[in-house]
Amino acid sequence: MRKTRNLLISGISIALLNLPMVAHGEETATASLHQERELSLQPLKDSMKRFVHTSDYKFEYPDAVRGIYVTGNSAGGSRFNNLVDFVDQTELNSMVIDVKEDNGNLTFTPEEGSPYEDMASNMIQNPEKMMETLEEKEIYPIARVVVFKDSVLAKKRPDLSFKKNGQVWVNNKGEAFVNPFQKEVWEYNVEVAKMAAQMGFQEIQFDYVRFPEGFETRDQELDYSLGDYKDSEMDDVQKRVQAVTDFVEYARNELSNYDVDVSVDIFGYAATIEEAPGIGQNFSKISENVDIISSMIYPSHWTSYFGIEKPDTEPYKLVDEYAKMENKVLGALEEPPVSRPWLQDFEAPWLYSGATKQYGKAEVEAQIKALYENGINEFLLWNAGNTYSENVDYTIGLDE
């Protein structure tokens, strides 16, 4: 982990194409796809070299990252200044900003003629101004890159996805995934990460580094390539684990010259078992290949783990129990990464038939306090709509 760094390279030159803005609050944005163009991923590395230029952005790693999630719509819209003020006026100091979002779109427009041009939705129209604001306010910038959940690329390149009856397979939410066995998909996402580094981001946070949930129940009914893993003697579970782990290692190696840290978001429950068999996540193996590991430990996302019947109603106890367990797992590694969990700052009405447990100042502070008491000093707050609780003490219990 680098605690202080001067950024050597920054944003690609942006050719603004005046694509329509997508209203804030939509979970995904629709790319301006030009179907007549064929996407070729082969020339990516060569094409990106033309767009690199030096910059004098200077960011310092905070005493401990305390950050919020920011969508591309928020980062490029009128809400950005409000969120900057919110961070600036609290003990928060960082933003995780979508660069490649959940649907697979880039949130900015790359150079005209870029292989990524058709994958872009022009949410952040002026990335340079955004980075300058973050630099001025000393807000640490982290780029979120959603990897294998990618409906845009799956639609454009079905051969890189999973198919059923000749069509791209989608889950019950209508989301498509691309295939972690395919190294062309690795290259595609790592080149996005390099663009983010060139824009000035200090860390690349990879999300959805996994196969679709429940993949072990449908792997035999879907058509997909095993790539270089086809002739492996490993069983199907180990092939998935190896592919996901190999991607993370590949990404970190490819980014080693970009002066950025690498982090991965991972299901919290993955730390409680040897490995998640369907999705291919092995907590320890991924942790060995990143600078930061960010478990998503939202109380609402657990069943009766740790003997807690309704975890959503007991945020302190859930996070406390998880932190104790994670410390043991990471403590067994020779060089453990920094732990920086995702915490819950949202309600979960789907869990309740009556009144929903509300999350506000007390619930957010309870989670933070549990982390601090277990020696975990970094965290991120998730709210899909980027509406965060007011008057929270983000350092509560830190010095106790």
Order of alpha helices (4+ residues) and beta strands (2+ residues): beta-beta-alpha-beta-beta-beta-alpha-alpha-beta-alpha-beta-alpha-beta-beta-alpha-beta-alpha-beta-alpha-beta-alpha-beta-beta-alpha-beta
